[in-house]
Amino acid sequence: MKIIIHRSAAILAALCIATFFISTIFVELVGSNESIAIVKRLILMPGLFILIPCIAIAGGIGFSLSKGKNGVLITNKKKRMPFIAANGIIVLIPSAIFLNHAAATADFNTIFYIVQSIELCAGAINLFLIGLNMRDGFRMSGKIHSC
């Protein structure tokens, strides 16, 4: 049961990040200021209230499942998790809060787009790292094989 919850939480976290990323790019390219504000609000709430517990659950259960086990794949997954968490806490959450506030007040200035760029880069990094963790998890379970 732990494995199912772990996998589900990791997949949902990856889907959240991908959805935030794609919706941000799409709305910036073709949306109005009002639609940008709506996307920023939805990323903050309920988006982060779905994403944060998913990452915590996936990380916590993953740590629990790895107790007493060794190996390169587990070691790599454990090394990535602090970067994923730090990136989220230090960059992504404050960026989401700032961008939501700026968009709600129609303050689309240079700072907004700098923070937006940083948020997109940080989100892409987290999505990539979570993808690597998922790949290694599937390798450990035998679902896919190493090349």
C-alpha positions, 0 to 999 in steps of 0.5 A: 500500500505504501508503494501505491501511495508513494507512486500516486503522490509522486505522479500527482506532484509531477502533473501539478508542476507540469500543469503549472508550467504549461498553463503559465507559458500558455497564458503568457503567450495568448492570455489577457492580464485577467487570465494571467491573474486567474492562472496565478491565483489557481497555482497558489490556491488550490495548486500549492495546497495539492502539490506541497502535500504530494511532495511531502508524502512522496518524499516521506514514504520514499524515505521510509521505503528506503530504510535498510536498503542501499544502492546507487538508485536509492542514493541518487533519489535521496540526494535529489530530494533536498534540492527538490524541497529547497527549490520549492521552499526557497524559490517556487513558493515565494515566487507563486505568492509574489506573482499572484499578488502582482497579477492580482494588482495588474503590476506586470512590470520587469520584476514580475517577468524576472520572477516569472522567469526564475519560477519557470526555470525552478519549476523545470528543474524540479520537474526534471529532478522528480522525473529522474526520481520516478525513472529510478523508482521504476528501475528499482521496481523492475518496471523499466530496465537500465540501458 
